[in-house]
Amino acid sequence: MKKLFTLTVCSLLCSAFGFQLSAQQLPLYSQYMFNTLEINPAYAGFKESMQFTSIFRKQFNGIKDAPQTAQLSFDMPIGTTQLGVGLKLVDDKISVSRTTGAQGSMSYHIDGDNSRISFGLQVGALNYKANMVDLNVTHAGDPIFAQDVNTLVANFGTGIFYNTDKFYAGVSVPNIVRTHLRETNIALNHYEVKQSPHFYINAGMLFTLNDNFVLKPSFLLRGVKGIPLNYDINANVFFRELFSMGVSYRSHSAVVGLMDVRVIPELRLGYAYDYNVGRLSAFAKGTHEIILRYHIPFDRDILMPSYLF
C-alpha cells in the first residue's frame, strides 16, 4: 500500500510535468455550498453580516500522508456601499508537499427589483514547498526528485454571482494565470511543474416544501486543463433554522453525507463524510470534513436564513 500511495503522490506532485500528467490542484471541499467565497470572489460581502468560516478536511483516512487541508475565511460588506471584501488563509498538505497562502477578495453588487448580480476580483500569494528528497522512489538518485522545491507565486482570479430570493448561479476562475512552480533541465529532457487555471460553474434553487422544510438542490462543475470535467450534484433539506441534512455525488469519486446544525443563532457546525467509490475505494477509508460558521449580523434583529445561499 505504501508503494501504491507513493506512486499516487508522485503523480500528483509531477502534475503537468513534461510527460503531461495533470490533476485537481486547488483544495477540494465537500461543503463549498456553505462557503461560496472559497470558489467565487464575487460572493464577498453577500450577506449583511461579518462572516467567519473555518474548515478542516482530512482525506483518504487509512492512507499515510494523505491530503489534509485547513482554511480560515472572512468576508463582510463595506458599510452602505455596494462593495464587499473577503480574506482567505489556507494550509494544504499532501505527503511531502505543502501549500500555504493568503488571498484577498473584493466584490461589487448591483441590486435589481428582486435580484442581485455581483462581480468579484481576487488577488493572493501562495508558497509551495515540496521535500522531494524525502520521497520513497523506485530508482534512488533520480535527478527529478533530487532537489526540494520552495516557490512563492502570485495569482489573481475573478467571478460573477447572480441570485434572486429562490435561485443563484455563479461562474468563476480563482486562479487565472498558469504559474510555474518548478522548471528543470536534465540532459536533453525538460521538466516543468505548473499550476493550471481552474474554473467553476455552480447553481442552486430553493423549494419551500412547507412551513418547516426547505429543499435546496445544487450542482458544481469543475474544470482543469488536461483532465475531464468533474461535477458534484447535491441536495440539502433544511428544518427551520435548527439543522439540515444532505447528500452529494462527486463524479466517479465519492458519495457524500452532509449535516449542519445550529449551535447558537450566530454559530453553525457542519460535518461531511465522503465515501470513496473511485479507484482508491479498495485502499482508503472515507474523508472527514468539519466546518464552523460564525455570523455577526449588522442588525441583531435580522439574521439571514442559513439556506439563503
Secondary structure, DSSP 8 states (H G I E B T S, - for coil): -HHHHHHHHHHHHTTT-TT------S---S-GGG-GGGT-GGGTT-SSEEEEEEEEEE-STTSTT--EEEEEEEEEE-TTSSEEEEEEEEEEEETTEEEEEEEEEEEEEEE-SSEEEEEEEEEEEEEEEE-GGGS--SSTT-GGGSS-EEEEEEEEEEEEEEEESSEEEEEEES--S-EEEEEEEETTEEEEEEE--EEEEEEEE-EE-SSSEEEEEEEEEEEETTS--EEEEEEEEEETTTEEEEEEEETTTEEEEEEEEEEETTEEEEEEEEEE-SGGGGT---EEEEEEEEEEESSTT----TT--
